[in-house]
Amino acid sequence: MRRLILPSSLPLLAASLCVLAMLSPIGAAGSVPHIICPQHAGVITCCPPPTSGAKSRPHIIPCCPVPTNCCPASTSTCCAQATCCTASCPPGALTIAASPEPSTAGRKVVISGRLTSNPVAGVTVVLWRELFGQSTFGQAAQTTTDSAGHYSFTLKPGMVNADQQWYVTASGLQSPTLHQFVNAVVGLAGLHTAIVGQKMLLRGHVTPSHAGQIVLIQQRKGSRWTVIARPRLGNASNYGVMHRFVRAGTVALRAVLPGDARNDRSDSSTLTVTVKP
């Protein structure tokens, strides 16, 4: 097979055309067209049509591929929408993840992922989020990918206080939508010693505000937690309740905020109280 020598004035034409040929002889029935320029290293993958003898070689059919953003005509890959070209652009992918997951209200959150496409370096990635109570996504931030296609957004403490949804876009791609679960910060404070029969104040605060909601005060009994009080959060998202212990011993307590549309079910740290006779 002759090697086609391209004039210096036709480099763009060579990068944007393909040639097909029939495997069977000219005019044979059932002939099937194939690419003359195979996709192999060292072989031009997009060749121009013959410059002479076209009328005597009707089995050679020019094919004009359409370059795309991921495979421009200047690359060595013939990337086309026409059926006569077998090579195609990889579709690419865009991933997203959150750390930590679930997160805690008021803590730092990192949204990260990777772009696998062409090119991958220096591509603008836009972060979109839908906050609690909203019905549409809004642009939250943007960054660029590194040399390997990785990206990262660091959300400062206080930016993520309630459940929300995220996705990112880049190079015409959109990641899956990520639901970020956020635990509220539930406090529980009280004395570490108490006297049987005497009342003790149990108090705390919930972040973000859940004013008007009920907090469950639970006591561990064996392998189970039993509710011993149900104080309601005030306007400042604080609560306080008096409780009397009827038996001596060591008691483990916790406060629980039931889950809702804003936050997952959230527990306080355990408060240990020694009840004396």
C-alpha positions in Angstrom: 0.0 0.0 0.0 1.4 3.4 -0.9 2.1 5.9 1.8 0.2 9.1 1.2 2.5 12.2 1.3 0.7 15.3 2.4 1.6 18.7 1.1 2.6 21.1 3.8 -0.5 23.2 2.9 -2.9 20.4 4.0 -2.2 19.7 7.7 -5.6 20.7 8.9 -7.3 18.7 6.1 -5.3 15.7 7.2 -6.5 16.0 10.7 -10.2 16.3 9.8 -10.9 13.7 7.1 -11.0 9.9 7.0 -11.0 7.6 4.0 -12.9 4.3 3.7 -12.2 1.4 1.4 -14.0 -1.7 0.4 -12.4 -5.0 1.4 -13.9 -6.9 -1.6 -13.1 -6.0 -5.3 -14.7 -3.0 -6.9 -18.3 -3.6 -7.7 -18.5 -6.9 -5.8 -21.8 -7.6 -4.1 -22.0 -7.4 -0.3 -18.8 -5.3 0.0 -18.3 -3.5 3.3 -16.4 -0.2 3.7 -13.5 0.0 6.2 -11.2 2.7 7.3 -8.0 3.0 5.2 -6.1 4.7 8.0 -6.2 2.2 11.0 -5.9 3.4 14.5 -2.4 2.4 15.2 0.7 4.1 16.6 2.7 5.8 13.9 -0.1 5.9 11.4 -2.0 9.0 10.5 -5.5 8.3 11.7 -7.4 10.9 9.7 -6.3 11.0 6.0 -7.4 13.3 3.2 -9.3 11.9 0.2 -7.2 10.9 -2.8 -6.0 13.8 -4.9 -6.1 11.8 -8.2 -7.8 8.8 -9.7 -11.0 9.2 -7.7 -13.2 8.3 -10.6 -11.3 5.1 -11.2 -11.4 4.2 -7.5 -15.1 4.5 -6.5 -14.7 2.2 -3.6 -12.8 5.0 -1.7 -15.2 7.2 0.0 -14.2 10.4 1.9 -15.4 10.8 5.5 -15.4 14.2 7.3 -15.3 13.7 11.1 -16.5 16.5 13.4 -13.8 17.5 16.0 -15.0 17.8 19.5 -13.7 19.6 22.6 -12.1 16.5 24.1 -10.5 15.4 20.8 -9.6 18.4 18.7 -8.5 17.9 15.2 -4.9 18.6 16.2 -4.6 15.4 18.2 -3.7 12.0 17.0 -7.1 10.5 17.6 -9.8 10.6 14.9 -12.8 11.7 16.9 -16.0 11.8 14.8 -19.7 11.7 14.9 -19.9 10.1 11.5 -20.3 6.4 11.4 -17.4 5.8 9.1 -14.9 6.6 11.8 -14.6 3.9 14.5 -12.6 5.9 17.1 -14.5 8.0 19.5 -13.9 10.3 22.5 -14.0 8.7 25.9 -17.2 10.1 27.6 -15.3 11.3 30.7 -16.6 11.3 34.2 -16.8 13.6 37.2 -16.9 12.3 40.7 -17.8 14.0 44.0 -17.4 13.0 47.7 -17.6 14.8 51.1 -15.4 14.4 54.1 -16.4 13.8 56.8 -19.7 12.1 56.0 -21.8 12.6 57.9 -20.4 15.9 59.1 -21.1 17.9 62.3 -22.6 21.4 62.3 -20.0 24.1 62.5 -17.1 21.8 61.5 -15.0 22.1 58.3 -16.2 20.0 55.3 -14.1 19.1 52.2 -15.9 18.4 48.9 -13.5 16.7 46.5 -13.4 14.5 43.4 -11.8 13.9 40.1 -12.3 14.7 36.4 -11.4 12.0 33.9 -11.6 13.6 30.5 -9.4 15.3 28.0 -7.9 17.6 29.1 -7.9 17.1 32.9 -5.5 19.8 34.1 -6.5 23.4 34.7 -10.2 22.8 34.1 -12.7 25.0 35.9 -14.9 23.0 38.3 -18.1 24.7 39.7 -19.6 23.6 43.0 -23.4 23.9 43.2 -25.5 23.4 46.4 -29.1 23.3 47.5 -29.6 24.5 51.1 -32.3 23.3 53.5 -35.7 24.9 52.6 -34.6 25.7 49.0 -35.8 24.1 45.8 -33.0 25.1 43.4 -29.3 24.8 43.3 -27.0 27.9 43.5 -23.4 28.3 42.7 -21.3 28.0 45.9 -17.7 28.2 44.7 -15.3 27.3 41.8 -11.8 26.0 41.5 -9.6 24.3 38.9 -8.3 20.8 38.6 -4.7 19.8 39.2 -2.5 17.9 36.7 -4.2 14.6 37.5 -7.8 16.0 37.3 -8.3 16.3 41.1 -10.2 19.1 42.6 -11.1 20.1 46.2 -13.3 22.7 48.0 -12.7 23.4 51.7 -15.8 24.8 53.4 -14.9 26.7 56.5 -16.4 26.0 59.9 -19.9 27.4 60.1 -20.7 27.0 56.4 -22.3 23.6 56.7 -24.8 23.5 59.6 -27.7 21.5 58.1 -28.3 18.8 55.6 -27.8 19.9 52.0 -27.1 18.6 48.5 -24.1 19.2 46.3 -23.0 18.5 42.7 -20.2 19.9 40.5 -19.9 20.7 36.8 -16.8 20.8 34.5 -16.2 20.4 30.8 -19.9 19.9 30.1 -20.0 17.1 32.6 -22.1 16.9 35.8 -21.3 14.8 38.8 -23.9 12.7 40.7 -25.8 14.7 43.3 -24.4 14.2 46.8 -26.7 14.4 49.9 -24.6 15.8 52.7 -25.9 14.6 56.1 -25.1 16.9 59.0 -25.4 16.1 62.7 -26.4 18.9 65.1 -24.2 19.7 68.1 -26.1 18.7 71.2 -24.8 19.7 74.6 -25.5 18.2 78.0 -24.2 19.6 81.3 -24.8 18.8 84.9 -23.1 18.0 88.2 -21.0 14.8 88.3 -22.3 13.9 91.8 -25.9 13.9 93.1 -27.8 12.8 96.2 -30.6 10.3 96.1 -34.0 12.2 96.2 -32.5 15.6 95.5 -33.2 17.4 92.2 -30.3 18.1 89.8 -30.4 20.5 86.9 -29.6 19.1 83.5 -29.1 21.7 80.8 -27.7 22.2 77.3 -27.7 23.9 73.9 -28.3 22.7 70.4 -26.5 24.1 67.3 -27.9 25.0 64.8 -31.0 26.4 66.4 -33.9 24.0 66.8 -36.0 26.3 68.9 -39.3 24.8 69.9 -38.3 21.2 69.4 -38.1 18.5 72.0 -34.9 17.1 73.3 -34.8 13.6 74.9 -32.8 13.1 78.1 -32.0 9.4 78.3 -30.5 7.2 81.0 -28.7 4.0 80.2 -30.2 1.0 81.9 -28.4 -2.2 81.0 -28.0 -2.3 77.2 -30.9 0.1 76.6 -31.4 3.8 76.8 -34.6 5.0 78.5 -36.1 8.5 78.3 -36.3 10.2 81.6 -37.2 13.8 80.5 -38.4 15.7 77.5 -37.4 19.4 77.8 -38.3 21.8 75.0 -35.7 24.1 73.4 -36.3 27.8 74.0 -35.9 30.7 71.6 -32.1 30.6 72.0 -32.1 26.8 71.4 -31.3 26.2 75.1 -32.9 23.7 77.4 -33.0 22.9 81.1 -34.8 20.4 83.2 -34.7 19.3 86.9 -34.4 15.5 87.6 -34.4 13.5 90.8 -32.5 10.1 91.1 -34.2 7.5 93.2 -31.3 5.0 93.5 -27.7 5.3 94.4 -25.0 4.2 91.9 -23.3 5.4 88.8 -25.6 6.8 86.1 -24.9 7.4 82.4 -27.0 10.2 80.7 -27.2 11.6 77.2 -29.3 14.2 75.3 -30.8 13.2 71.9 -32.2 15.5 69.2 -34.5 13.5 67.0 -33.8 13.7 63.3 -35.7 16.2 61.1 -35.4 17.8 57.7 -32.5 19.9 58.8 -30.3 17.5 60.7 -29.9 13.8 61.3 -30.6 12.3 64.8 -27.9 13.7 67.0 -26.6 12.6 70.4 -24.6 14.5 73.0 -21.6 13.2 74.8 -22.3 10.9 77.7 -22.5 12.5 81.1 -21.6 10.2 84.0 -23.2 11.1 87.4 -22.4 9.4 90.7 -25.5 9.2 92.8 -24.8 9.0 96.5 -27.3 7.7 99.2 
